[in-house]
Amino acid sequence: MNEGIDPRNNHAINNEISKNVKIESKPCDLNHSEVQTVKASTGKSKKNAMQNNPSYHVKVVITGDLNVGKTSLIRALVGPEHDSVLRGQRTGRVKTEFRRTDNNIKMDIWDTAGQERYRSLTASYYRGAHGCLIMFDLTKHHTFENVTSWLTDLRQYTTNPEKISTILVGTRCHAKRREVSKEKAEAFAEHVGLPYIEVSSEEDINVREVFDLLSDNILQTLKRHPSLLMVPATSTKLSDNDTKKKMYWCSC
């Protein structure tokens, strides 16, 4: 599955990022890890903190085969109160905040909401994205084989394919039986120039860590390329009415 992948678009940016960003992921043999999500709040203390530190508003897309755990990962991050957003809609979007060392980052996380089954995700989904998680299921080898096609789509449709911060994510790392070894996944990730991390939404393993890593990678990129924030508003933020009217994909 390595044919046709040009790692040059990713190696340079990720090598530079890795020098400055260190996120220590947890091994998958842990029974449970404490994962806490930084959520939007209207409290005065949060407002004061936001005034003291620069804030970035970014778009993050999550891709991968159907049923690899994309929605489960978001739900594990933000909690069950967002289930109504993540279920029964043509696209699920959740907004959450992360407080990093020197900055605050507001993530607008886009979930495919089952549309990936039609392979119909197009530029409207990827446009304006600053970060991406490409996910596969460690217990289903065919989902790992399809990572190449998701990389191709990302580079074809995203606005700045050479500057989007991307992480390869293997899910259900807690499972005793797996069809993709960690060594194989790491070798592929190195070949295409992506960071790799294994997660388990069921056991809360590395859920927060993967978004911390993505946040820091995006911040490093934005500091080097501030023009990436100058994207059309309609590509990253829509009103509720616009979302209901415009955010859908053709299944033909």
DRENRO-924240 format. One line per field, with one value per residue (C-alpha): x, y, z. Coordinates in pm, 1 decimal. Each point is the difference from the previous one (the first is absolute). Layout:
BEGIN
u [X  ...]
v [Y  ...]
w [Z  ...]
END
This chain:
BEGIN
u [0.0  306.5  -8.0  -95.7  66.6  240.2  130.1  164.7  -315.9  -5.1  357.1  134.9  -280.2  -23.3  375.7  8.6  -302.3  143.1  296.5  -227.0  -303.5  15.9  -321.0  50.1  -265.5  -99.5  67.2  -305.3  40.5  -136.2  -334.5  -122.5  142.6  -147.2  -116.2  -140.3  -134.2  39.2  -346.0  -139.5  -113.7  -164.5  159.3  190.8  321.6  -2.1  -65.6  290.1  229.6  -103.6  79.1  350.1  94.5  -37.5  -275.1  -20.6  -317.0  74.2  -183.9  80.0  -134.0  -5.8  13.7  21.0  -218.2  -347.6  -10.0  367.5  -97.4  -0.4  -319.1  92.5  327.4  -176.8  -258.9  275.3  160.7  -299.3  -239.8  -351.2  -165.3  92.3  -169.1  -285.7  253.7  187.7  -307.1  -265.0  152.6  163.0  309.7  100.0  191.7  123.6  185.7  238.4  299.5  349.7  220.8  361.2  314.7  -12.0  -322.2  -360.8  -129.2  -365.9  -66.4  -294.5  4.6  -181.2  -122.0  -103.4  -320.0  -6.3  39.2  335.1  -188.5  -77.3  355.8  -164.2  194.2  116.7  166.1  -290.6  100.4  376.6  9.7  167.9  110.2  305.1  22.6  -105.8  -15.5  11.0  -132.5  -1.2  -103.3  288.0  -228.6  -98.2  288.6  -202.3  -55.3  377.4  37.4  -244.7  205.5  180.9  -322.7  -92.7  341.8  -56.2  -338.3  147.5  276.6  -238.6  -275.1  155.3  84.6  366.2  98.8  365.4  -81.7  -289.1  102.4  -88.3  25.4  -51.5  -212.5  -47.7  -313.8  -102.8  356.9  -137.4  -120.7  180.5  -31.8  129.7  67.2  242.8  314.1  136.3  326.4  -178.6  -206.8  304.8  196.5  -276.5  -38.8  372.8  -14.5  -272.8  145.1  -275.9  0.9  -170.3  -191.1  -223.1  -320.3  -289.3  -322.5  -143.8  280.7  77.2  354.9  176.0  -328.3  111.4  360.3  -78.8  -182.7  277.0  250.1  -217.0  -53.0  371.7  80.0  -260.0  129.8  356.2  -116.9  -210.4  289.8  213.3  -281.6  -244.9  -164.2  -168.4  -246.2  -112.1  -253.4  -356.7  -234.7  -244.3  263.7  44.8  -305.6  -363.9  -308.6  -238.3  -240.1  276.5  120.8  -342.8  -42.8  345.8  187.3  -86.3  158.9  -143.9  -12.4  -10.5]
v [0.0  225.6  57.1  344.6  176.5  290.3  65.4  328.0  200.1  -111.6  -78.5  354.7  148.8  -290.8  -23.7  367.5  -35.3  -302.7  203.3  232.2  -211.4  -286.1  -179.0  -318.2  -254.0  -276.8  -366.9  -202.3  -253.0  251.5  -92.7  357.7  345.3  318.9  209.8  344.7  227.9  376.2  118.5  339.2  192.2  334.4  46.1  320.0  -184.5  -163.0  333.0  159.1  -282.9  40.0  371.8  -65.1  -256.8  14.9  -223.5  -189.6  -131.8  -298.0  -263.9  -368.6  -283.0  -368.5  -259.0  -375.8  -296.0  -49.3  -130.3  51.1  205.6  361.6  104.9  -206.8  189.7  336.3  -119.5  -121.2  344.3  228.5  -220.0  -135.3  341.0  40.4  -324.3  191.5  173.6  -317.2  -211.0  26.3  283.9  8.1  143.9  29.7  305.4  50.0  301.9  -33.4  187.0  -96.3  210.0  -44.0  150.6  336.2  -9.3  -106.4  -194.0  -33.4  -310.2  -33.2  -380.0  -140.9  -359.0  -182.0  -131.8  -311.9  173.2  -172.5  -314.3  166.7  121.3  332.6  232.4  283.6  339.3  141.6  -225.3  53.1  365.7  229.4  -280.3  65.2  -351.5  -353.4  -337.5  -297.0  -297.4  -376.2  -295.0  -210.5  -303.9  36.4  -12.3  124.2  333.2  37.0  -80.9  278.9  266.8  64.0  103.9  231.0  163.9  46.4  164.5  227.8  120.1  42.0  194.8  190.1  366.6  -26.5  -368.2  65.2  195.0  -190.1  -166.0  -367.6  -293.4  -367.4  -158.9  -370.0  -69.6  -276.7  -51.8  -170.6  -298.5  -328.4  -107.9  246.3  -32.3  290.3  -6.3  315.6  -52.3  -18.4  309.6  196.1  -103.0  121.3  326.1  63.0  -73.7  259.4  248.6  2.9  -25.8  -316.3  -66.1  -282.0  72.5  -173.1  193.2  -292.5  7.3  373.5  -59.6  289.8  176.0  334.7  -60.8  -29.3  332.7  161.4  -114.7  126.1  334.6  55.5  -102.4  243.4  281.7  -56.7  13.4  313.9  182.2  -73.6  63.8  253.2  49.3  -338.8  173.0  220.9  -241.0  70.8  -2.7  -228.2  -271.6  -19.7  149.2  -6.5  120.8  -262.6  67.2  -22.4  -323.5  -158.9  118.8  -48.6  -273.8  -318.0  -230.7  -172.4  -379.1  -62.9]
w [0.0  -9.2  -374.8  -119.5  329.8  -15.1  352.7  -89.7  64.6  362.2  105.0  6.7  206.0  244.9  49.0  93.4  225.8  179.5  116.6  195.7  84.8  243.6  92.5  194.7  -91.0  235.5  -77.7  -95.6  275.9  251.1  144.9  14.5  -43.1  136.5  -290.8  61.2  -270.8  7.4  -101.0  -86.7  305.1  60.3  341.2  74.4  81.6  -343.8  -167.9  184.5  -101.1  -363.5  14.9  132.4  -264.7  -378.9  -132.5  -327.3  -160.1  -223.0  -197.4  53.5  -214.4  87.9  -276.5  -35.0  -88.5  137.8  359.5  82.6  306.6  -119.6  178.0  305.9  29.3  -7.9  249.9  233.0  -24.6  47.6  197.1  -57.6  4.8  -367.5  -109.4  -160.0  -224.6  -85.8  -74.8  -265.5  -199.8  -338.9  155.1  363.4  119.5  353.9  134.3  289.6  142.0  104.4  222.3  -101.5  152.7  -177.3  -196.0  0.5  -295.3  -93.6  -207.1  -233.4  -39.5  -302.7  5.9  -319.0  163.6  -216.6  -336.4  -56.2  -97.7  -334.2  -53.6  -72.0  229.1  -222.8  18.0  203.4  289.4  -16.2  -105.1  250.1  233.9  215.7  145.7  -81.3  173.5  -238.5  192.2  -45.5  215.6  129.9  3.4  -368.9  -244.9  -296.9  175.1  24.4  -369.9  -82.4  177.4  -328.9  -173.4  288.6  -27.5  -371.8  59.9  266.2  -230.0  -290.4  172.5  290.0  -47.8  106.4  -27.4  77.6  318.2  158.7  327.5  -32.9  241.0  -73.7  273.7  70.8  205.1  242.7  117.0  312.1  -203.9  66.1  -361.7  -252.9  -371.2  -30.7  211.9  153.6  -187.5  -336.2  68.9  119.1  -309.0  -230.5  193.6  -30.4  -372.4  -64.0  249.1  261.1  379.3  123.8  320.1  122.0  191.6  168.1  45.4  193.8  258.5  -17.6  -118.3  -174.4  -82.5  139.3  -104.4  -371.1  1.5  205.6  -262.0  -283.7  177.6  46.4  -357.6  -132.5  221.2  -118.8  -360.8  49.3  163.0  -306.8  -248.2  153.0  -340.2  49.7  231.4  -287.0  -148.5  -111.4  299.7  -179.2  -17.6  375.3  161.1  -102.3  178.4  131.0  -285.5  -261.0  151.0  -28.2  -356.6  -147.2  179.6  -185.7  -252.9  -300.5  33.5  -372.9]
END
